[in-house]
Amino acid sequence: MRRFKILYLSQYFYPEQFLNNHVAKALVTAGHHVDVVTCVPNYPVGSFFEGYSNSSRKKERWEGVEIHRVFTIPRGRSPWQLVANYLAYPVAASWRISRLMKTRRPDMSFISMPSPLFQALAGIFAKRTFGVPTIYWVQDIWPDSAIITLKLKNRFVLRVLNSICGWIYRQADIVMVQSDGFHGKISEFGVDPDRIVTIPNPAPDFFKPVSKDAIPEHVRALVPEGPRVLMFAGNIGESQDFDTIIAAARLLPPENDLLIVVIGSGRDEDRVREKVAREGLNERFKFLGRHSEADMPAFFACADAMLVSLKDQAIFALTVPSKVQAYLACGKPILANLAGEGAAIIDHSRTGIVSPPGSPRELAKSFVALSNIAEIELQRMGTRALHLYETRFSLRSVVREIIAQSKIVVGQNELEGVESR
């Protein structure tokens, strides 16, 4: 088997809790060399993690992965600081790539792209300057995602952003997308449909079912026993539409004992906590803050079902939130406040309860249905969830497909090099 030298480009990497960590680790385990060029960790809190700065821990080795951290403007809390964070990375990463090329030329660049799309500019630089072929793994559709996140409305800005994003998409040798729903949007930018491939998100390989008697005491102590527990885990941002979740919870009758446990943090966390308190719902919600990703399967085992929610936006109907795979991998039923691809997967596989996004009344009905469902049916949903994950979304199968696409891209690049001589 050929061993690739992979230039892995993403703003987000360990110790931030992203799928990137596990994909890069799996590539190393499979025998490939991986150099990650990334930011100083600051997601989702918006400030540098303790022990990290622009002047310290610039290079690390983690699980066999070589990590190169570049100058970073932290995300902060304002839209303008977020824009600065987005624009600084490709410049700083391109500089670091130039230095890396002096010691080790990669076979290809692999650009993992939750927002922003601008991360790809560093890969384009490597391609144009050093002839390194590039693969994108697109998690968020741009410019749509940026328009929603940054609340962009100026028509001139939107036209410019649309043109830039189209040009960026067309530079890739292969565009891997996490959902079939992305194909149409990407091809609208002039990308050959034959160069667009669906590679679904897996979950980290330690996301597995945990039995009740194997839950560590430090986890068990944080989650109340007795009521039916619905758990949300992940980023608390505007896209997750906590306003609808809170409004639905307010519609529940007092005798309903559903408890919504929230694990995670994010840009919208303070506002969400304040709104829950203002609405008099502190007994309905329990916020646990951020916890180690390694503890997530144990936390999930404390819940009767897991919650995933996105705003009622057309762009979100195309995506499958990565937490869905994490929930499935742990064999948990899912209450989905979604539309489109993610909702269809859960509905068709009978692994949970689905309600349309943006409707507090419909979500409240789902809350009541979860409260009343028999324990044996929850167990059946969980069994179906684990089977679905193992057959469609496992990390092993996803990494295998990434390597297959890498062989195609590298082979084409080498052939073109021979023909040009």
ABEGO torsion letter per residue (X at the ends): XBBBBBBBBBABBOABBBAAAAAAAAAAAAGBBBBBBBBBBAOAAGBBBBGBBAABGABBBBGGBBBBBBBBBBAEABAAAAAAAAAAAAAAAAAAAAAAAAABBBABBBBBBBOBAAAAAAAAAAAAAAGBBBBBBBABBOAAAAAAAAGBABAAAAAAAAAAAAAAAAABABBBBABAAAAAAAAAAGBBAAABBBBBBBBBAABBBBBAAABBAAAAAABBBGBBBBBBBEBBBAAAGAAAAAAAAAABBAABABBBBBBEBEAAAAAAAAAAAAAGAAAABBBAEBBBAAAAAAAAAABABBBBBBBBBAAAAABBBAAAAAAAAAGBBBBBBBBEAAAAAAAAAGAEBBBBBGBAAAAAAAAAAAAABBAAAAAAAAAAAAAAAAAAABAAAAAAAAAAAAAAAAAAAAAAAAAAX
